[in-house]
Amino acid sequence: MPRVTIVPADSLVIVDGRGLDVSLTLPGHVHAIQWDGRTGWVEHSDGTPNTPVTQAEYDALVVPAIAAWESARAAADAPPPPLTLEQAKAAKLAAIRAGHDAALAGVVAISDPTPTTVAVEAALLAATDLTGLEYARQKLATRRDELLAAVAAAAAVEVLDAVVVSYPV
């Protein structure tokens, strides 16, 4: 028998240490139910001292809570549904943009790519080596455009999975 804690006000059922959101209805006076695997007690919210869980309460309250918890566990442990092509493309496009921005920040401010440092270092690089900065921007933009074209051409999620977001830095 599992160890069970039921806290209806929090929609919480804990079975053997794993808590899950479980919507259930218990009598209004029940604050919580504790079950140690063999015996248990009801904690009341109305000032009544804790009372032992009767067989009828176990059958009516604990058993359904365990069943609801098992359903919630199955749903939580189920693998996520596969992405649609549109969802996969959106995720890949976001990764491409984030990778481009990170690569540009890395080129400009290798040691500390915070927004302030990137802005200062970009201004300094532009003032001292505009050609170098433009070359780096062009290389990164070319790679970004290649990745964007690969995403646009992809007709299946598996093809998108093969698109590796990487930038020369």
C-alpha positions in Angstrom: 0.0 0.0 0.0 1.4 3.4 -0.9 1.9 6.3 1.5 -0.7 9.0 0.6 -1.3 12.6 1.5 -4.3 14.4 0.2 -4.7 18.2 0.5 -7.9 19.2 -1.3 -7.5 22.9 -0.9 -4.3 22.8 -2.8 -5.5 20.2 -5.3 -2.6 18.1 -4.2 -2.2 14.4 -3.9 1.2 12.9 -2.9 1.7 9.2 -3.4 5.0 7.8 -2.1 6.6 11.2 -2.2 5.5 12.4 -5.6 3.0 15.2 -5.5 0.7 16.0 -8.4 -2.1 18.4 -9.1 -5.3 16.4 -8.8 -8.7 18.0 -8.8 -11.0 16.2 -6.3 -13.8 17.0 -4.0 -13.7 16.1 -0.3 -16.1 17.0 2.5 -15.7 20.7 3.5 -14.4 19.9 6.9 -11.4 17.9 5.6 -8.2 19.8 5.6 -6.0 16.8 4.7 -5.9 13.0 4.8 -2.7 11.1 5.7 -2.4 7.4 4.9 0.9 5.6 5.8 0.1 2.5 3.8 -1.8 0.7 6.6 -3.6 3.3 8.7 -4.3 6.9 8.4 -6.1 9.9 9.8 -8.2 12.8 8.7 -7.1 16.3 9.6 -10.1 18.6 10.0 -10.3 22.3 9.2 -13.2 22.9 11.7 -11.2 22.5 14.9 -12.1 18.8 15.3 -9.2 16.7 16.4 -7.7 14.3 13.9 -9.7 11.2 13.4 -8.7 7.7 12.2 -9.5 6.9 8.6 -12.3 4.4 8.6 -12.6 1.7 5.9 -15.6 3.6 4.5 -13.5 6.9 4.3 -10.6 4.9 2.8 -12.9 3.5 0.1 -14.7 6.8 -0.6 -11.8 9.3 -0.3 -8.4 7.7 -0.5 -9.0 5.1 -3.3 -10.5 7.7 -5.7 -7.6 10.1 -4.9 -5.1 7.4 -5.7 -6.9 6.6 -8.9 -7.0 10.3 -9.9 -3.3 10.6 -9.0 -2.4 7.6 -11.2 -4.3 9.3 -14.1 -2.4 12.5 -13.5 0.9 10.6 -13.3 0.2 8.9 -16.6 -0.5 12.2 -18.2 2.6 13.9 -16.7 4.8 11.0 -17.7 3.5 10.7 -21.2 5.8 11.8 -23.9 4.9 15.2 -25.4 3.0 15.0 -28.6 5.3 15.4 -31.7 5.6 18.9 -33.0 3.7 19.9 -36.0 5.8 21.2 -39.0 4.7 24.7 -38.2 5.6 24.4 -34.5 9.0 22.8 -35.4 9.7 25.6 -37.9 8.8 28.3 -35.3 11.1 26.7 -32.8 14.0 26.4 -35.3 13.5 30.0 -36.4 13.7 31.2 -32.8 16.9 29.1 -32.3 18.4 30.6 -35.5 17.7 34.1 -34.4 19.0 33.5 -30.9 22.1 31.8 -32.2 22.8 34.7 -34.6 22.5 37.2 -31.8 24.7 35.2 -29.4 27.3 34.7 -32.1 27.4 38.4 -32.9 27.6 39.2 -29.2 30.5 36.7 -28.9 32.4 38.2 -31.8 32.0 41.7 -30.4 32.5 41.0 -26.7 34.0 37.6 -26.2 34.8 37.9 -22.5 31.5 39.5 -21.3 28.6 39.3 -23.8 26.2 41.4 -21.7 24.1 43.9 -23.6 26.1 46.9 -22.2 29.5 45.3 -23.0 28.3 44.3 -26.5 27.1 47.9 -27.2 30.4 49.4 -26.0 32.6 46.9 -27.7 30.6 47.2 -31.0 31.1 50.9 -30.9 34.8 50.6 -30.2 35.2 47.9 -32.9 33.3 50.1 -35.4 35.5 53.0 -34.6 38.8 51.1 -34.9 38.0 48.3 -37.4 34.9 48.9 -39.3 36.0 46.4 -42.0 36.5 43.7 -39.5 33.1 44.3 -37.9 31.3 44.4 -41.2 33.1 41.1 -42.3 32.0 39.4 -39.1 28.4 40.7 -39.5 28.3 39.5 -43.1 29.6 36.0 -42.3 27.0 35.6 -39.5 24.2 37.0 -41.7 25.2 34.7 -44.6 25.1 31.7 -42.2 21.8 32.9 -40.7 20.3 33.2 -44.2 21.5 29.7 -45.1 19.7 28.3 -42.0 16.6 30.3 -42.7 16.5 28.9 -46.3 16.9 25.4 -45.0 14.0 25.9 -42.6 11.8 27.4 -45.3 12.6 24.4 -47.6 11.9 21.8 -45.0 8.8 19.7 -45.7 9.0 17.5 -42.7 9.9 17.7 -39.0 12.7 15.1 -39.5 14.3 17.4 -42.1 14.2 20.3 -39.6 15.8 18.1 -37.0 18.8 17.7 -39.3 19.2 21.5 -39.5 22.0 22.3 -37.0 22.0 25.8 -35.8 25.7 26.8 -35.6 27.6 29.9 -36.4 31.3 30.5 -37.1 32.7 32.4 -34.1 
